Structures are given as C-alpha cells and as structure tokens.
Amino acid sequence: MLSKVVDNEIEEFLGCGEALFQDIYGCTEVVKIFLVFQDIFDAFDSSTSTKAEKEREMRRLREGVG
C-alpha cells in the first residue's frame, strides 16, 4: 500500500485522463485514457457530488477562479 505522501505526489504528477498502468512483468507507465462516449465516463465516475456541484466546479475551472 502506498503512503499518503506518495499518493499525493502521484495525483499531482498525473494529468486529467491519465492513469498508472502496470503490466504482468512489473513495468509501470502512464497511460492516457480517451473516452469515446459520455456514458462510459459516467459509468466510472465515483464522485459523490451532485450534478449542480459538478457544473459549478466546471464553471469555476473554466473561468480560472481558484
């Protein structure tokens, strides 16, 4: 299990749509995930935010308000 510090460093290192992938030989790489359909994205969304909260956050990010 990774420590909390390592988890935070990985989250900062990975961009949106990126994940760590490890093959059966132990080689690890960053992979970029491109979702073709919104339904696939929604199926893997583990957020507990409401739709309104997500929309407000997207507006905030687009406007550059930090």
VENZI-V242977 format. One record per pair of residues at least 4 apart in sequence whose ideal C-beta (glycine too) atoms are under 8 Angstrom apart, sorted by the first residue. I is the first residue (numbers start at 1). GAP is how many residues later the second one is. Records with the same first field share a line. If there is no record, write none. Layout:
BEGIN
I=GAP + GAP
END
This chain:
BEGIN
2=4 + 5 + 8
3=4
4=4
5=4
6=4
7=4
8=4
9=4
10=4 + 10
13=17
14=4 + 5 + 6 + 16
17=15 + 16 + 17 + 18
18=12 + 13 + 14 + 15
19=11 + 12 + 14
20=8 + 9 + 10 + 11
21=7 + 8 + 9 + 10
22=4 + 5 + 6
23=4 + 5
35=5 + 6
36=4
37=4
38=4
39=4
40=4
41=4
47=7
49=4 + 5 + 8
50=4
51=4
52=4
53=4
54=4
55=4
56=4
57=4
58=4
59=4
60=5
END
